């Protein structure tokens, strides 16, 4: 079981409060979203723009880390989380304890230059390497070309392709990836069987009800990603 954006039903998404909630639940893995700031720091944030989960305006990629650090990342969820701030990848690793693993989604936007994408990858890999925790990380993205490039790098962590639509028979770069992360409505027994036949795990997102959870288990998926894994586990 994997918590989506931390534990999105119980704490503000992509915050350290979500990490703490995941640890209290005893989760094995959480999924979070990684973006690059204007000064090439890696932070946890889903959307291209501020405003939905973090107070402020503008693109995350246009702001330096110091500016993001001062913004409220929790009050939108509940006043009790008003002290939450936008964490860095280093903050995430430090708060996770010795056992929690991460599905790190690399967020890119239309118009991003190849240099910027590779800078995001370089900084993520450098941070994981310095912390000595690369084996606990799974790098995923909707940007399949980027994932294929990362997967081909010597010593890269496990990598996965994210699918919001049903994948074709041949997927570019899939010979090097370990995971297909699929919208759960796309998952059936045949999709799982075909992935497993080539040594690829299937992670299903975002499953928030018992019926969906039972169907994913029946299909044989390897990991269920949920906003409220505690509810499904109970």
C-alpha positions in Angstrom: 0.0 0.0 0.0 1.3 3.4 -1.0 0.0 6.8 0.3 -0.8 9.3 -2.5 0.9 12.7 -2.1 1.8 11.6 1.4 -1.6 10.7 2.9 -3.7 13.2 1.1 -7.0 12.4 2.9 -5.4 13.0 6.4 -2.8 15.8 5.8 -2.0 18.5 3.3 -0.5 16.8 0.2 3.2 16.9 -0.4 4.0 18.1 3.2 6.0 16.7 6.1 2.7 16.3 7.9 1.8 13.8 5.3 5.0 12.0 5.9 4.3 11.8 9.6 0.8 10.5 8.9 2.3 7.8 6.7 4.7 6.7 9.4 1.9 6.6 12.0 0.0 4.3 9.7 3.1 2.1 9.2 3.0 2.5 5.4 5.8 1.0 3.3 5.7 3.7 0.6 4.4 7.1 -0.2 4.1 8.9 -3.5 5.1 12.6 -3.8 5.6 15.1 -6.6 9.0 16.8 -7.3 9.5 20.1 -9.0 12.5 22.3 -9.7 12.7 25.9 -8.3 14.2 28.8 -10.1 17.4 28.3 -8.2 17.5 24.5 -9.1 16.3 23.2 -5.7 14.0 20.2 -5.6 10.7 20.7 -3.7 7.5 18.8 -3.2 4.6 20.3 -5.1 2.1 18.9 -7.5 0.8 21.8 -9.6 2.7 23.9 -12.0 1.3 27.0 -10.3 0.8 28.1 -6.7 -2.7 28.8 -5.3 -4.4 25.5 -4.8 -2.4 23.9 -2.0 0.2 26.6 -1.3 -0.8 30.3 -0.7 0.7 32.5 -3.4 0.7 33.2 -7.1 3.0 32.3 -10.0 4.8 29.2 -11.3 6.8 27.2 -8.8 9.7 27.0 -11.3 9.9 30.8 -11.5 10.4 31.2 -7.7 13.6 30.6 -5.6 13.4 28.3 -2.7 13.7 31.1 -0.2 10.4 32.6 -1.5 8.6 29.3 -1.4 9.8 28.6 2.2 7.7 31.5 3.5 4.4 30.3 2.0 1.6 28.5 3.9 1.2 25.0 2.5 -1.3 23.7 5.1 -4.2 26.1 5.9 -6.1 25.2 2.8 -6.5 21.7 4.3 -7.2 22.6 7.9 -6.2 25.5 10.2 -4.3 23.0 12.3 -1.7 22.7 9.5 -1.0 26.4 9.1 2.6 25.9 10.0 3.3 23.5 7.1 5.7 24.8 4.5 6.9 23.6 1.1 9.5 20.9 1.9 12.6 20.0 -0.1 13.5 16.5 -1.2 16.2 16.6 1.5 13.5 17.5 4.1 11.5 14.5 2.9 14.4 12.1 3.2 15.3 13.4 6.7 11.7 13.1 7.9 11.0 9.6 6.6 12.9 7.5 9.1 14.8 4.3 8.2 12.1 2.3 6.5 9.8 4.4 4.4 10.2 4.2 0.6 9.2 6.8 -2.0 7.6 6.9 -5.4 9.1 10.2 -6.6 7.1 11.6 -9.5 9.2 13.9 -11.6 7.0 16.8 -12.7 7.7 18.5 -16.0 5.6 21.0 -17.9 5.0 21.8 -21.6 7.7 24.1 -22.7 10.4 22.9 -20.3 13.7 22.8 -22.0 15.7 19.5 -22.0 18.4 21.2 -19.9 15.8 22.0 -17.2 14.5 18.4 -17.2 18.0 17.0 -16.9 18.8 19.4 -14.1 15.8 18.1 -12.1 17.0 14.5 -12.6 20.6 15.5 -11.7 19.6 17.2 -8.5 17.3 14.3 -7.5 19.9 11.7 -8.1 22.6 13.8 -6.3 20.4 14.2 -3.3 19.5 10.5 -3.1 23.2 9.5 -3.6 24.4 11.9 -0.8 21.8 10.5 1.6 22.6 6.9 0.6 19.0 6.0 0.1 18.7 5.4 -3.7 17.6 1.8 -3.2 14.4 3.1 -1.4 13.4 5.3 -4.3 11.3 4.7 -7.4 11.4 7.5 -10.0 8.3 7.9 -12.1 6.9 10.3 -14.6 4.3 10.9 -17.3 7.3 12.1 -19.3 8.3 8.7 -20.7 11.3 10.0 -22.6 12.7 11.4 -19.4 12.2 8.2 -17.5 13.9 6.2 -20.3 16.9 8.5 -20.1 17.1 8.2 -16.3 16.7 4.4 -16.4 19.7 4.2 -18.8 22.0 6.0 -16.4 24.5 3.8 -14.6 23.4 3.2 -11.0 20.0 4.8 -11.4 17.2 3.9 -9.0 14.3 1.8 -10.2 12.1 3.8 -12.7 8.5 3.6 -13.7 6.2 5.0 -16.4 2.9 6.6 -15.5 -0.1 6.0 -17.6 -3.4 8.0 -17.6 -4.5 6.3 -20.7 -4.2 2.6 -21.7 -0.6 1.8 -22.8 0.1 0.5 -26.3 1.5 -2.9 -26.9 5.0 -1.4 -27.3 6.0 1.4 -24.9 9.1 3.5 -25.6 11.7 2.8 -22.9 9.7 0.1 -21.2 12.5 -2.4 -21.6 14.4 -0.6 -18.8 11.7 0.2 -16.4 10.6 -1.7 -13.3 7.0 -0.3 -12.9 3.9 0.7 -14.8 2.0 3.1 -12.7 -1.5 3.0 -14.1 -4.8 4.8 -13.5 -6.8 2.1 -11.7 -9.7 2.3 -14.2 -7.3 1.0 -16.8 -6.2 -2.0 -14.8 -7.5 -5.5 -15.5 -6.1 -9.0 -15.2 -4.8 -9.0 -18.7 -2.8 -5.7 -18.2 -1.3 -7.1 -15.1 -0.5 -10.4 -16.7 1.3 -8.8 -19.6 3.3 -6.5 -17.4 4.4 -9.4 -15.1 5.3 -11.4 -18.2 8.1 -8.9 -18.9 9.1 -8.5 -15.3 7.3 -5.2 -14.7 5.3 -4.4 -11.6 1.9 -2.7 -11.8 1.0 0.1 -9.4 -2.6 1.3 -9.5 -3.7 4.9 -8.7 -5.7 6.4 -7.1 -7.8 3.8 -5.2 -10.0 5.3 -2.5 -12.9 2.8 -2.0 -13.2 -0.8 -0.9 -14.7 -2.0 -4.2 -11.8 -0.6 -6.2 -9.3 -2.0 -3.7 -10.8 -5.5 -3.9 -10.8 -5.3 -7.7 -7.1 -4.3 -7.8 -6.2 -7.2 -5.4 -8.2 -9.6 -7.7 -6.3 -8.3 -10.7 -3.0 -9.0 -9.0 -1.6 -5.5 -8.9 1.7 -5.1 -6.9 1.0 -1.8 -5.2 -2.2 0.1 -4.6 -1.9 3.9 -4.3 -4.5 5.6 -2.2 -5.3 9.0 -0.6 -6.5 7.2 2.5 -4.6 3.9 2.8 -5.5 3.6 6.5 -9.2 3.3 5.5 -8.5 0.5 3.0 -6.2 -1.3 5.4 -8.8 -1.3 8.1 
